[in-house]
Amino acid sequence: MKYREQFLKTGERIANLSQALNIRCGWKPSDDHLSYLLLKETHPDGGSKGVQINLVPMLHEYYSLRNWDAKTGKPSQAKLEELGLFDVAKDLYG
């Protein structure tokens, strides 16, 4: 495996491990949000004038791309095992 792929895989492992830890600490997908200014305030001019962000569909797509459950936020057991995080998969899924 080339260095680039190793770095990408390491980053993916970190993201999934961090997500699993957050789940263990009681985090829920409803806790995943952006700041009020980004979600409620609109730009007065420019290309994004008047645009207001709807975070829910963006989060669902992000979770899907990460292979995380949209309702629980859990990384899938298959994804954890693919990344070699067998102990984490066992902890989350038994």
PDB file of N, CA, C and O in Angstrom, chain B, residues numbered from 101:
ATOM      1  N   MET B 101       0.848  -1.171   0.000  1.00  0.00           N
ATOM      2  CA  MET B 101       0.000   0.000   0.000  1.00  0.00           C
ATOM      3  C   MET B 101       0.899   1.242   0.000  1.00  0.00           C
ATOM      4  O   MET B 101       1.865   1.324   0.759  1.00  0.00           O
ATOM      5  N   LYS B 102       0.570   2.183  -0.847  1.00  0.00           N
ATOM      6  CA  LYS B 102       1.364   3.403  -0.935  1.00  0.00           C
ATOM      7  C   LYS B 102       1.053   4.321   0.242  1.00  0.00           C
ATOM      8  O   LYS B 102       0.042   4.159   0.925  1.00  0.00           O
ATOM      9  N   TYR B 103       1.938   5.284   0.463  1.00  0.00           N
ATOM     10  CA  TYR B 103       1.786   6.174   1.603  1.00  0.00           C
ATOM     11  C   TYR B 103       0.455   6.908   1.604  1.00  0.00           C
ATOM     12  O   TYR B 103      -0.186   7.042   2.647  1.00  0.00           O
ATOM     13  N   ARG B 104       0.042   7.381   0.442  1.00  0.00           N
ATOM     14  CA  ARG B 104      -1.225   8.128   0.370  1.00  0.00           C
ATOM     15  C   ARG B 104      -2.375   7.278   0.867  1.00  0.00           C
ATOM     16  O   ARG B 104      -3.186   7.746   1.667  1.00  0.00           O
ATOM     17  N   GLU B 105      -2.463   6.038   0.411  1.00  0.00           N
ATOM     18  CA  GLU B 105      -3.539   5.144   0.843  1.00  0.00           C
ATOM     19  C   GLU B 105      -3.434   4.845   2.337  1.00  0.00           C
ATOM     20  O   GLU B 105      -4.449   4.737   3.025  1.00  0.00           O
ATOM     21  N   GLN B 106      -2.201   4.710   2.838  1.00  0.00           N
ATOM     22  CA  GLN B 106      -2.007   4.467   4.269  1.00  0.00           C
ATOM     23  C   GLN B 106      -2.498   5.655   5.094  1.00  0.00           C
ATOM     24  O   GLN B 106      -3.148   5.473   6.124  1.00  0.00           O
ATOM     25  N   PHE B 107      -2.189   6.865   4.643  1.00  0.00           N
ATOM     26  CA  PHE B 107      -2.644   8.053   5.359  1.00  0.00           C
ATOM     27  C   PHE B 107      -4.164   8.157   5.334  1.00  0.00           C
ATOM     28  O   PHE B 107      -4.780   8.468   6.353  1.00  0.00           O
ATOM     29  N   LEU B 108      -4.771   7.901   4.182  1.00  0.00           N
ATOM     30  CA  LEU B 108      -6.232   7.955   4.078  1.00  0.00           C
ATOM     31  C   LEU B 108      -6.882   6.914   4.977  1.00  0.00           C
ATOM     32  O   LEU B 108      -7.869   7.206   5.653  1.00  0.00           O
ATOM     33  N   LYS B 109      -6.337   5.706   4.988  1.00  0.00           N
ATOM     34  CA  LYS B 109      -6.879   4.632   5.830  1.00  0.00           C
ATOM     35  C   LYS B 109      -6.715   4.983   7.309  1.00  0.00           C
ATOM     36  O   LYS B 109      -7.611   4.715   8.109  1.00  0.00           O
ATOM     37  N   THR B 110      -5.588   5.575   7.675  1.00  0.00           N
ATOM     38  CA  THR B 110      -5.371   5.990   9.062  1.00  0.00           C
ATOM     39  C   THR B 110      -6.382   7.062   9.464  1.00  0.00           C
ATOM     40  O   THR B 110      -6.934   7.015  10.563  1.00  0.00           O
ATOM     41  N   GLY B 111      -6.622   8.014   8.588  1.00  0.00           N
ATOM     42  CA  GLY B 111      -7.619   9.051   8.858  1.00  0.00           C
ATOM     43  C   GLY B 111      -9.009   8.472   9.017  1.00  0.00           C
ATOM     44  O   GLY B 111      -9.772   8.906   9.881  1.00  0.00           O
ATOM     45  N   GLU B 112      -9.341   7.498   8.194  1.00  0.00           N
ATOM     46  CA  GLU B 112     -10.647   6.846   8.284  1.00  0.00           C
ATOM     47  C   GLU B 112     -10.776   6.079   9.602  1.00  0.00           C
ATOM     48  O   GLU B 112     -11.830   6.094  10.237  1.00  0.00           O
ATOM     49  N   ARG B 113      -9.708   5.419   9.999  1.00  0.00           N
ATOM     50  CA  ARG B 113      -9.714   4.699  11.282  1.00  0.00           C
ATOM     51  C   ARG B 113      -9.918   5.687  12.440  1.00  0.00           C
ATOM     52  O   ARG B 113     -10.689   5.418  13.362  1.00  0.00           O
ATOM     53  N   ILE B 114      -9.229   6.819  12.387  1.00  0.00           N
ATOM     54  CA  ILE B 114      -9.353   7.829  13.444  1.00  0.00           C
ATOM     55  C   ILE B 114     -10.788   8.349  13.519  1.00  0.00           C
ATOM     56  O   ILE B 114     -11.351   8.447  14.610  1.00  0.00           O
ATOM     57  N   ALA B 115     -11.384   8.680  12.378  1.00  0.00           N
ATOM     58  CA  ALA B 115     -12.759   9.198  12.354  1.00  0.00           C
ATOM     59  C   ALA B 115     -13.739   8.182  12.924  1.00  0.00           C
ATOM     60  O   ALA B 115     -14.627   8.544  13.696  1.00  0.00           O
ATOM     61  N   ASN B 116     -13.587   6.910  12.550  1.00  0.00           N
ATOM     62  CA  ASN B 116     -14.505   5.879  13.031  1.00  0.00           C
ATOM     63  C   ASN B 116     -14.283   5.562  14.505  1.00  0.00           C
ATOM     64  O   ASN B 116     -15.241   5.322  15.240  1.00  0.00           O
ATOM     65  N   LEU B 117     -13.049   5.561  14.935  1.00  0.00           N
ATOM     66  CA  LEU B 117     -12.745   5.332  16.346  1.00  0.00           C
ATOM     67  C   LEU B 117     -13.283   6.481  17.200  1.00  0.00           C
ATOM     68  O   LEU B 117     -13.849   6.250  18.268  1.00  0.00           O
ATOM     69  N   SER B 118     -13.111   7.698  16.739  1.00  0.00           N
ATOM     70  CA  SER B 118     -13.624   8.868  17.441  1.00  0.00           C
ATOM     71  C   SER B 118     -15.151   8.813  17.534  1.00  0.00           C
ATOM     72  O   SER B 118     -15.726   9.113  18.580  1.00  0.00           O
ATOM     73  N   GLN B 119     -15.799   8.430  16.437  1.00  0.00           N
ATOM     74  CA  GLN B 119     -17.258   8.325  16.426  1.00  0.00           C
ATOM     75  C   GLN B 119     -17.727   7.246  17.404  1.00  0.00           C
ATOM     76  O   GLN B 119     -18.691   7.451  18.142  1.00  0.00           O
ATOM     77  N   ALA B 120     -17.055   6.114  17.408  1.00  0.00           N
ATOM     78  CA  ALA B 120     -17.418   5.022  18.322  1.00  0.00           C
ATOM     79  C   ALA B 120     -17.253   5.466  19.777  1.00  0.00           C
ATOM     80  O   ALA B 120     -18.095   5.148  20.616  1.00  0.00           O
ATOM     81  N   LEU B 121     -16.182   6.193  20.082  1.00  0.00           N
ATOM     82  CA  LEU B 121     -15.969   6.684  21.437  1.00  0.00           C
ATOM     83  C   LEU B 121     -17.074   7.659  21.833  1.00  0.00           C
ATOM     84  O   LEU B 121     -17.594   7.599  22.947  1.00  0.00           O
ATOM     85  N   ASN B 122     -17.428   8.551  20.920  1.00  0.00           N
ATOM     86  CA  ASN B 122     -18.519   9.488  21.196  1.00  0.00           C
ATOM     87  C   ASN B 122     -19.825   8.744  21.479  1.00  0.00           C
ATOM     88  O   ASN B 122     -20.562   9.111  22.394  1.00  0.00           O
ATOM     89  N   ILE B 123     -20.106   7.718  20.711  1.00  0.00           N
ATOM     90  CA  ILE B 123     -21.317   6.909  20.923  1.00  0.00           C
ATOM     91  C   ILE B 123     -21.285   6.299  22.325  1.00  0.00           C
ATOM     92  O   ILE B 123     -22.281   6.334  23.048  1.00  0.00           O
ATOM     93  N   ARG B 124     -20.147   5.746  22.695  1.00  0.00           N
ATOM     94  CA  ARG B 124     -20.001   5.128  24.027  1.00  0.00           C
ATOM     95  C   ARG B 124     -20.215   6.152  25.150  1.00  0.00           C
ATOM     96  O   ARG B 124     -20.666   5.794  26.238  1.00  0.00           O
ATOM     97  N   CYS B 125     -19.896   7.408  24.889  1.00  0.00           N
ATOM     98  CA  CYS B 125     -20.036   8.463  25.896  1.00  0.00           C
ATOM     99  C   CYS B 125     -21.414   9.110  25.882  1.00  0.00           C
ATOM    100  O   CYS B 125     -21.640  10.103  26.573  1.00  0.00           O
ATOM    101  N   GLY B 126     -22.339   8.557  25.100  1.00  0.00           N
ATOM    102  CA  GLY B 126     -23.715   9.043  25.105  1.00  0.00           C
ATOM    103  C   GLY B 126     -24.080  10.010  24.000  1.00  0.00           C
ATOM    104  O   GLY B 126     -25.187  10.549  23.990  1.00  0.00           O
ATOM    105  N   TRP B 127     -23.166  10.241  23.068  1.00  0.00           N
ATOM    106  CA  TRP B 127     -23.449  11.138  21.953  1.00  0.00           C
ATOM    107  C   TRP B 127     -24.553  10.555  21.070  1.00  0.00           C
ATOM    108  O   TRP B 127     -24.635   9.341  20.886  1.00  0.00           O
ATOM    109  N   LYS B 128     -25.400  11.433  20.525  1.00  0.00           N
ATOM    110  CA  LYS B 128     -26.466  11.037  19.605  1.00  0.00           C
ATOM    111  C   LYS B 128     -26.369  11.899  18.334  1.00  0.00           C
ATOM    112  O   LYS B 128     -25.813  12.996  18.378  1.00  0.00           O
ATOM    113  N   PRO B 129     -26.894  11.418  17.224  1.00  0.00           N
ATOM    114  CA  PRO B 129     -26.856  12.234  16.005  1.00  0.00           C
ATOM    115  C   PRO B 129     -27.482  13.614  16.179  1.00  0.00           C
ATOM    116  O   PRO B 129     -27.083  14.564  15.506  1.00  0.00           O
ATOM    117  N   SER B 130     -28.458  13.731  17.074  1.00  0.00           N
ATOM    118  CA  SER B 130     -29.070  15.051  17.307  1.00  0.00           C
ATOM    119  C   SER B 130     -28.082  16.025  17.943  1.00  0.00           C
ATOM    120  O   SER B 130     -28.322  17.233  17.947  1.00  0.00           O
ATOM    121  N   ASP B 131     -26.973  15.514  18.480  1.00  0.00           N
ATOM    122  CA  ASP B 131     -25.926  16.368  19.035  1.00  0.00           C
ATOM    123  C   ASP B 131     -24.995  16.910  17.962  1.00  0.00           C
ATOM    124  O   ASP B 131     -24.162  17.774  18.238  1.00  0.00           O
ATOM    125  N   ASP B 132     -25.128  16.415  16.754  1.00  0.00           N
ATOM    126  CA  ASP B 132     -24.270  16.819  15.636  1.00  0.00           C
ATOM    127  C   ASP B 132     -24.869  18.067  14.992  1.00  0.00           C
ATOM    128  O   ASP B 132     -25.902  17.988  14.327  1.00  0.00           O
ATOM    129  N   HIS B 133     -24.238  19.193  15.182  1.00  0.00           N
ATOM    130  CA  HIS B 133     -24.784  20.435  14.646  1.00  0.00           C
ATOM    131  C   HIS B 133     -23.664  21.421  14.325  1.00  0.00           C
ATOM    132  O   HIS B 133     -22.510  21.240  14.716  1.00  0.00           O
ATOM    133  N   LEU B 134     -24.038  22.445  13.618  1.00  0.00           N
ATOM    134  CA  LEU B 134     -23.124  23.549  13.311  1.00  0.00           C
ATOM    135  C   LEU B 134     -23.547  24.758  14.138  1.00  0.00           C
ATOM    136  O   LEU B 134     -24.591  24.737  14.790  1.00  0.00           O
ATOM    137  N   SER B 135     -22.752  25.786  14.108  1.00  0.00           N
ATOM    138  CA  SER B 135     -23.071  26.979  14.900  1.00  0.00           C
ATOM    139  C   SER B 135     -24.350  27.647  14.394  1.00  0.00           C
ATOM    140  O   SER B 135     -24.738  27.500  13.235  1.00  0.00           O
ATOM    141  N   TYR B 136     -24.973  28.367  15.278  1.00  0.00           N
ATOM    142  CA  TYR B 136     -26.203  29.093  14.955  1.00  0.00           C
ATOM    143  C   TYR B 136     -25.998  30.004  13.750  1.00  0.00           C
ATOM    144  O   TYR B 136     -26.849  30.063  12.862  1.00  0.00           O
ATOM    145  N   LEU B 137     -24.869  30.715  13.718  1.00  0.00           N
ATOM    146  CA  LEU B 137     -24.625  31.652  12.621  1.00  0.00           C
ATOM    147  C   LEU B 137     -24.602  30.958  11.266  1.00  0.00           C
ATOM    148  O   LEU B 137     -25.117  31.495  10.285  1.00  0.00           O
ATOM    149  N   LEU B 138     -24.009  29.768  11.204  1.00  0.00           N
ATOM    150  CA  LEU B 138     -23.959  29.046   9.935  1.00  0.00           C
ATOM    151  C   LEU B 138     -25.325  28.513   9.513  1.00  0.00           C
ATOM    152  O   LEU B 138     -25.625  28.437   8.321  1.00  0.00           O
ATOM    153  N   LEU B 139     -26.145  28.146  10.486  1.00  0.00           N
ATOM    154  CA  LEU B 139     -27.432  27.532  10.165  1.00  0.00           C
ATOM    155  C   LEU B 139     -28.570  28.522   9.986  1.00  0.00           C
ATOM    156  O   LEU B 139     -29.476  28.268   9.192  1.00  0.00           O
ATOM    157  N   LYS B 140     -28.555  29.639  10.696  1.00  0.00           N
ATOM    158  CA  LYS B 140     -29.714  30.539  10.705  1.00  0.00           C
ATOM    159  C   LYS B 140     -29.492  31.863   9.996  1.00  0.00           C
ATOM    160  O   LYS B 140     -30.426  32.430   9.430  1.00  0.00           O
ATOM    161  N   GLU B 141     -28.281  32.351  10.021  1.00  0.00           N
ATOM    162  CA  GLU B 141     -27.999  33.636   9.379  1.00  0.00           C
ATOM    163  C   GLU B 141     -27.777  33.421   7.881  1.00  0.00           C
ATOM    164  O   GLU B 141     -27.205  32.412   7.470  1.00  0.00           O
ATOM    165  N   THR B 142     -28.228  34.363   7.084  1.00  0.00           N
ATOM    166  CA  THR B 142     -27.996  34.287   5.646  1.00  0.00           C
ATOM    167  C   THR B 142     -27.053  35.423   5.238  1.00  0.00           C
ATOM    168  O   THR B 142     -26.991  36.469   5.883  1.00  0.00           O
ATOM    169  N   HIS B 143     -26.324  35.181   4.150  1.00  0.00           N
ATOM    170  CA  HIS B 143     -25.430  36.219   3.640  1.00  0.00           C
ATOM    171  C   HIS B 143     -26.264  37.297   2.951  1.00  0.00           C
ATOM    172  O   HIS B 143     -27.209  36.980   2.229  1.00  0.00           O
ATOM    173  N   PRO B 144     -25.925  38.561   3.169  1.00  0.00           N
ATOM    174  CA  PRO B 144     -26.702  39.631   2.559  1.00  0.00           C
ATOM    175  C   PRO B 144     -26.400  39.856   1.076  1.00  0.00           C
ATOM    176  O   PRO B 144     -27.174  40.505   0.372  1.00  0.00           O
ATOM    177  N   ASP B 145     -25.266  39.314   0.603  1.00  0.00           N
ATOM    178  CA  ASP B 145     -24.913  39.517  -0.803  1.00  0.00           C
ATOM    179  C   ASP B 145     -24.030  38.376  -1.282  1.00  0.00           C
ATOM    180  O   ASP B 145     -23.706  37.466  -0.520  1.00  0.00           O
ATOM    181  N   GLY B 146     -23.647  38.432  -2.538  1.00  0.00           N
ATOM    182  CA  GLY B 146     -22.767  37.414  -3.111  1.00  0.00           C
ATOM    183  C   GLY B 146     -23.517  36.192  -3.612  1.00  0.00           C
ATOM    184  O   GLY B 146     -24.747  36.172  -3.649  1.00  0.00           O
ATOM    185  N   GLY B 147     -22.763  35.181  -3.993  1.00  0.00           N
ATOM    186  CA  GLY B 147     -23.332  33.968  -4.593  1.00  0.00           C
ATOM    187  C   GLY B 147     -24.227  33.183  -3.671  1.00  0.00           C
ATOM    188  O   GLY B 147     -25.086  32.438  -4.142  1.00  0.00           O
ATOM    189  N   SER B 148     -24.054  33.326  -2.361  1.00  0.00           N
ATOM    190  CA  SER B 148     -24.900  32.588  -1.423  1.00  0.00           C
ATOM    191  C   SER B 148     -25.909  33.509  -0.729  1.00  0.00           C
ATOM    192  O   SER B 148     -26.384  33.210   0.366  1.00  0.00           O
ATOM    193  N   LYS B 149     -26.224  34.620  -1.374  1.00  0.00           N
ATOM    194  CA  LYS B 149     -27.178  35.582  -0.820  1.00  0.00           C
ATOM    195  C   LYS B 149     -28.505  34.892  -0.511  1.00  0.00           C
ATOM    196  O   LYS B 149     -29.108  34.265  -1.382  1.00  0.00           O
ATOM    197  N   GLY B 150     -28.946  35.014   0.725  1.00  0.00           N
ATOM    198  CA  GLY B 150     -30.241  34.491   1.128  1.00  0.00           C
ATOM    199  C   GLY B 150     -30.300  32.994   1.362  1.00  0.00           C
ATOM    200  O   GLY B 150     -31.350  32.481   1.750  1.00  0.00           O
ATOM    201  N   VAL B 151     -29.210  32.275   1.139  1.00  0.00           N
ATOM    202  CA  VAL B 151     -29.212  30.815   1.289  1.00  0.00           C
ATOM    203  C   VAL B 151     -29.124  30.456   2.764  1.00  0.00           C
ATOM    204  O   VAL B 151     -28.286  30.980   3.498  1.00  0.00           O
ATOM    205  N   GLN B 152     -30.000  29.558   3.183  1.00  0.00           N
ATOM    206  CA  GLN B 152     -29.964  29.043   4.545  1.00  0.00           C
ATOM    207  C   GLN B 152     -29.690  27.541   4.472  1.00  0.00           C
ATOM    208  O   GLN B 152     -30.313  26.836   3.678  1.00  0.00           O
ATOM    209  N   ILE B 153     -28.773  27.054   5.285  1.00  0.00           N
ATOM    210  CA  ILE B 153     -28.334  25.660   5.236  1.00  0.00           C
ATOM    211  C   ILE B 153     -29.328  24.755   5.937  1.00  0.00           C
ATOM    212  O   ILE B 153     -29.760  25.041   7.053  1.00  0.00           O
ATOM    213  N   ASN B 154     -29.692  23.656   5.277  1.00  0.00           N
ATOM    214  CA  ASN B 154     -30.497  22.602   5.887  1.00  0.00           C
ATOM    215  C   ASN B 154     -29.535  21.452   6.197  1.00  0.00           C
ATOM    216  O   ASN B 154     -29.148  20.700   5.303  1.00  0.00           O
ATOM    217  N   LEU B 155     -29.162  21.327   7.446  1.00  0.00           N
ATOM    218  CA  LEU B 155     -28.115  20.389   7.842  1.00  0.00           C
ATOM    219  C   LEU B 155     -28.551  18.923   7.790  1.00  0.00           C
ATOM    220  O   LEU B 155     -27.722  18.051   7.528  1.00  0.00           O
ATOM    221  N   VAL B 156     -29.815  18.635   8.030  1.00  0.00           N
ATOM    222  CA  VAL B 156     -30.268  17.239   8.144  1.00  0.00           C
ATOM    223  C   VAL B 156     -29.927  16.398   6.916  1.00  0.00           C
ATOM    224  O   VAL B 156     -29.318  15.340   7.073  1.00  0.00           O
ATOM    225  N   PRO B 157     -30.287  16.815   5.703  1.00  0.00           N
ATOM    226  CA  PRO B 157     -29.923  15.974   4.556  1.00  0.00           C
ATOM    227  C   PRO B 157     -28.411  15.870   4.344  1.00  0.00           C
ATOM    228  O   PRO B 157     -27.915  14.854   3.856  1.00  0.00           O
ATOM    229  N   MET B 158     -27.694  16.913   4.710  1.00  0.00           N
ATOM    230  CA  MET B 158     -26.235  16.869   4.584  1.00  0.00           C
ATOM    231  C   MET B 158     -25.645  15.834   5.546  1.00  0.00           C
ATOM    232  O   MET B 158     -24.737  15.087   5.181  1.00  0.00           O
ATOM    233  N   LEU B 159     -26.166  15.795   6.778  1.00  0.00           N
ATOM    234  CA  LEU B 159     -25.692  14.811   7.750  1.00  0.00           C
ATOM    235  C   LEU B 159     -26.030  13.395   7.315  1.00  0.00           C
ATOM    236  O   LEU B 159     -25.209  12.489   7.460  1.00  0.00           O
ATOM    237  N   HIS B 160     -27.237  13.192   6.779  1.00  0.00           N
ATOM    238  CA  HIS B 160     -27.620  11.860   6.313  1.00  0.00           C
ATOM    239  C   HIS B 160     -26.686  11.385   5.199  1.00  0.00           C
ATOM    240  O   HIS B 160     -26.287  10.221   5.169  1.00  0.00           O
ATOM    241  N   GLU B 161     -26.346  12.283   4.296  1.00  0.00           N
ATOM    242  CA  GLU B 161     -25.426  11.911   3.223  1.00  0.00           C
ATOM    243  C   GLU B 161     -24.029  11.622   3.778  1.00  0.00           C
ATOM    244  O   GLU B 161     -23.377  10.662   3.367  1.00  0.00           O
ATOM    245  N   TYR B 162     -23.579  12.455   4.709  1.00  0.00           N
ATOM    246  CA  TYR B 162     -22.270  12.248   5.332  1.00  0.00           C
ATOM    247  C   TYR B 162     -22.222  10.904   6.044  1.00  0.00           C
ATOM    248  O   TYR B 162     -21.267  10.146   5.873  1.00  0.00           O
ATOM    249  N   TYR B 163     -23.240  10.603   6.837  1.00  0.00           N
ATOM    250  CA  TYR B 163     -23.290   9.319   7.545  1.00  0.00           C
ATOM    251  C   TYR B 163     -23.293   8.162   6.551  1.00  0.00           C
ATOM    252  O   TYR B 163     -22.614   7.156   6.760  1.00  0.00           O
ATOM    253  N   SER B 164     -24.040   8.303   5.492  1.00  0.00           N
ATOM    254  CA  SER B 164     -24.098   7.254   4.468  1.00  0.00           C
ATOM    255  C   SER B 164     -22.727   7.029   3.838  1.00  0.00           C
ATOM    256  O   SER B 164     -22.301   5.888   3.666  1.00  0.00           O
ATOM    257  N   LEU B 165     -22.041   8.111   3.495  1.00  0.00           N
ATOM    258  CA  LEU B 165     -20.710   7.995   2.899  1.00  0.00           C
ATOM    259  C   LEU B 165     -19.704   7.383   3.873  1.00  0.00           C
ATOM    260  O   LEU B 165     -18.783   6.682   3.453  1.00  0.00           O
ATOM    261  N   ARG B 166     -19.872   7.642   5.154  1.00  0.00           N
ATOM    262  CA  ARG B 166     -18.989   7.082   6.180  1.00  0.00           C
ATOM    263  C   ARG B 166     -19.365   5.646   6.551  1.00  0.00           C
ATOM    264  O   ARG B 166     -18.596   4.945   7.209  1.00  0.00           O
ATOM    265  N   ASN B 167     -20.559   5.217   6.120  1.00  0.00           N
ATOM    266  CA  ASN B 167     -21.111   3.911   6.486  1.00  0.00           C
ATOM    267  C   ASN B 167     -21.466   3.884   7.975  1.00  0.00           C
ATOM    268  O   ASN B 167     -21.150   2.937   8.695  1.00  0.00           O
ATOM    269  N   TRP B 168     -22.138   4.963   8.412  1.00  0.00           N
ATOM    270  CA  TRP B 168     -22.626   5.108   9.779  1.00  0.00           C
ATOM    271  C   TRP B 168     -24.151   5.078   9.736  1.00  0.00           C
ATOM    272  O   TRP B 168     -24.758   5.526   8.763  1.00  0.00           O
ATOM    273  N   ASP B 169     -24.756   4.560  10.773  1.00  0.00           N
ATOM    274  CA  ASP B 169     -26.213   4.496  10.859  1.00  0.00           C
ATOM    275  C   ASP B 169     -26.767   5.905  11.122  1.00  0.00           C
ATOM    276  O   ASP B 169     -26.313   6.595  12.035  1.00  0.00           O
ATOM    277  N   ALA B 170     -27.747   6.322  10.320  1.00  0.00           N
ATOM    278  CA  ALA B 170     -28.294   7.676  10.441  1.00  0.00           C
ATOM    279  C   ALA B 170     -29.079   7.869  11.732  1.00  0.00           C
ATOM    280  O   ALA B 170     -29.141   8.984  12.249  1.00  0.00           O
ATOM    281  N   LYS B 171     -29.677   6.813  12.261  1.00  0.00           N
ATOM    282  CA  LYS B 171     -30.486   6.933  13.483  1.00  0.00           C
ATOM    283  C   LYS B 171     -29.637   6.918  14.746  1.00  0.00           C
ATOM    284  O   LYS B 171     -29.918   7.656  15.690  1.00  0.00           O
ATOM    285  N   THR B 172     -28.604   6.088  14.771  1.00  0.00           N
ATOM    286  CA  THR B 172     -27.791   5.947  15.986  1.00  0.00           C
ATOM    287  C   THR B 172     -26.437   6.630  15.892  1.00  0.00           C
ATOM    288  O   THR B 172     -25.832   6.945  16.918  1.00  0.00           O
ATOM    289  N   GLY B 173     -25.955   6.861  14.689  1.00  0.00           N
ATOM    290  CA  GLY B 173     -24.627   7.431  14.492  1.00  0.00           C
ATOM    291  C   GLY B 173     -23.510   6.401  14.558  1.00  0.00           C
ATOM    292  O   GLY B 173     -22.343   6.741  14.364  1.00  0.00           O
ATOM    293  N   LYS B 174     -23.855   5.141  14.831  1.00  0.00           N
ATOM    294  CA  LYS B 174     -22.831   4.101  14.964  1.00  0.00           C
ATOM    295  C   LYS B 174     -22.162   3.796  13.629  1.00  0.00           C
ATOM    296  O   LYS B 174     -22.837   3.672  12.608  1.00  0.00           O
ATOM    297  N   PRO B 175     -20.842   3.675  13.636  1.00  0.00           N
ATOM    298  CA  PRO B 175     -20.181   3.121  12.453  1.00  0.00           C
ATOM    299  C   PRO B 175     -20.652   1.684  12.294  1.00  0.00           C
ATOM    300  O   PRO B 175     -20.852   0.984  13.287  1.00  0.00           O
ATOM    301  N   SER B 176     -20.830   1.239  11.067  1.00  0.00           N
ATOM    302  CA  SER B 176     -21.305  -0.131  10.865  1.00  0.00           C
ATOM    303  C   SER B 176     -20.263  -1.136  11.346  1.00  0.00           C
ATOM    304  O   SER B 176     -19.063  -0.862  11.347  1.00  0.00           O
ATOM    305  N   GLN B 177     -20.743  -2.281  11.745  1.00  0.00           N
ATOM    306  CA  GLN B 177     -19.840  -3.335  12.198  1.00  0.00           C
ATOM    307  C   GLN B 177     -18.888  -3.720  11.071  1.00  0.00           C
ATOM    308  O   GLN B 177     -17.698  -3.935  11.303  1.00  0.00           O
ATOM    309  N   ALA B 178     -19.411  -3.807   9.858  1.00  0.00           N
ATOM    310  CA  ALA B 178     -18.575  -4.171   8.705  1.00  0.00           C
ATOM    311  C   ALA B 178     -17.466  -3.147   8.488  1.00  0.00           C
ATOM    312  O   ALA B 178     -16.328  -3.519   8.204  1.00  0.00           O
ATOM    313  N   LYS B 179     -17.792  -1.848   8.620  1.00  0.00           N
ATOM    314  CA  LYS B 179     -16.785  -0.791   8.423  1.00  0.00           C
ATOM    315  C   LYS B 179     -15.699  -0.884   9.490  1.00  0.00           C
ATOM    316  O   LYS B 179     -14.513  -0.772   9.180  1.00  0.00           O
ATOM    317  N   LEU B 180     -16.095  -1.089  10.738  1.00  0.00           N
ATOM    318  CA  LEU B 180     -15.115  -1.204  11.818  1.00  0.00           C
ATOM    319  C   LEU B 180     -14.194  -2.399  11.591  1.00  0.00           C
ATOM    320  O   LEU B 180     -12.983  -2.303  11.792  1.00  0.00           O
ATOM    321  N   GLU B 181     -14.768  -3.518  11.176  1.00  0.00           N
ATOM    322  CA  GLU B 181     -13.958  -4.707  10.923  1.00  0.00           C
ATOM    323  C   GLU B 181     -13.055  -4.521   9.708  1.00  0.00           C
ATOM    324  O   GLU B 181     -11.915  -4.986   9.700  1.00  0.00           O
ATOM    325  N   GLU B 182     -13.566  -3.840   8.679  1.00  0.00           N
ATOM    326  CA  GLU B 182     -12.749  -3.547   7.497  1.00  0.00           C
ATOM    327  C   GLU B 182     -11.507  -2.741   7.877  1.00  0.00           C
ATOM    328  O   GLU B 182     -10.439  -2.907   7.286  1.00  0.00           O
ATOM    329  N   LEU B 183     -11.664  -1.867   8.872  1.00  0.00           N
ATOM    330  CA  LEU B 183     -10.569  -1.011   9.313  1.00  0.00           C
ATOM    331  C   LEU B 183      -9.692  -1.683  10.374  1.00  0.00           C
ATOM    332  O   LEU B 183      -8.749  -1.078  10.884  1.00  0.00           O
ATOM    333  N   GLY B 184     -10.008  -2.928  10.698  1.00  0.00           N
ATOM    334  CA  GLY B 184      -9.224  -3.666  11.682  1.00  0.00           C
ATOM    335  C   GLY B 184      -9.548  -3.298  13.120  1.00  0.00           C
ATOM    336  O   GLY B 184      -8.777  -3.614  14.026  1.00  0.00           O
ATOM    337  N   LEU B 185     -10.674  -2.637  13.342  1.00  0.00           N
ATOM    338  CA  LEU B 185     -11.089  -2.223  14.679  1.00  0.00           C
ATOM    339  C   LEU B 185     -12.047  -3.266  15.265  1.00  0.00           C
ATOM    340  O   LEU B 185     -13.190  -2.961  15.607  1.00  0.00           O
ATOM    341  N   PHE B 186     -11.559  -4.484  15.371  1.00  0.00           N
ATOM    342  CA  PHE B 186     -12.387  -5.609  15.802  1.00  0.00           C
ATOM    343  C   PHE B 186     -12.878  -5.460  17.238  1.00  0.00           C
ATOM    344  O   PHE B 186     -14.032  -5.775  17.532  1.00  0.00           O
ATOM    345  N   ASP B 187     -12.018  -4.984  18.134  1.00  0.00           N
ATOM    346  CA  ASP B 187     -12.419  -4.794  19.530  1.00  0.00           C
ATOM    347  C   ASP B 187     -13.510  -3.730  19.648  1.00  0.00           C
ATOM    348  O   ASP B 187     -14.426  -3.862  20.460  1.00  0.00           O
ATOM    349  N   VAL B 188     -13.411  -2.697  18.850  1.00  0.00           N
ATOM    350  CA  VAL B 188     -14.409  -1.627  18.862  1.00  0.00           C
ATOM    351  C   VAL B 188     -15.736  -2.170  18.335  1.00  0.00           C
ATOM    352  O   VAL B 188     -16.790  -1.876  18.900  1.00  0.00           O
ATOM    353  N   ALA B 189     -15.696  -2.956  17.261  1.00  0.00           N
ATOM    354  CA  ALA B 189     -16.916  -3.559  16.712  1.00  0.00           C
ATOM    355  C   ALA B 189     -17.565  -4.463  17.745  1.00  0.00           C
ATOM    356  O   ALA B 189     -18.783  -4.440  17.916  1.00  0.00           O
ATOM    357  N   LYS B 190     -16.767  -5.249  18.426  1.00  0.00           N
ATOM    358  CA  LYS B 190     -17.304  -6.146  19.455  1.00  0.00           C
ATOM    359  C   LYS B 190     -17.920  -5.348  20.583  1.00  0.00           C
ATOM    360  O   LYS B 190     -18.967  -5.729  21.107  1.00  0.00           O
ATOM    361  N   ASP B 191     -17.291  -4.243  20.970  1.00  0.00           N
ATOM    362  CA  ASP B 191     -17.797  -3.399  22.044  1.00  0.00           C
ATOM    363  C   ASP B 191     -19.141  -2.770  21.671  1.00  0.00           C
ATOM    364  O   ASP B 191     -20.045  -2.719  22.505  1.00  0.00           O
ATOM    365  N   LEU B 192     -19.285  -2.294  20.438  1.00  0.00           N
ATOM    366  CA  LEU B 192     -20.519  -1.652  20.016  1.00  0.00           C
ATOM    367  C   LEU B 192     -21.632  -2.625  19.668  1.00  0.00           C
ATOM    368  O   LEU B 192     -22.810  -2.334  19.876  1.00  0.00           O
ATOM    369  N   TYR B 193     -21.254  -3.789  19.133  1.00  0.00           N
ATOM    370  CA  TYR B 193     -22.263  -4.716  18.607  1.00  0.00           C
ATOM    371  C   TYR B 193     -22.341  -6.054  19.354  1.00  0.00           C
ATOM    372  O   TYR B 193     -23.217  -6.873  19.077  1.00  0.00           O
ATOM    373  N   GLY B 194     -21.434  -6.266  20.286  1.00  0.00           N
ATOM    374  CA  GLY B 194     -21.484  -7.505  21.077  1.00  0.00           C
ATOM    375  C   GLY B 194     -20.830  -8.678  20.443  1.00  0.00           C
ATOM    376  O   GLY B 194     -20.816  -9.764  21.022  1.00  0.00           O
TER     377      GLY B 194
END
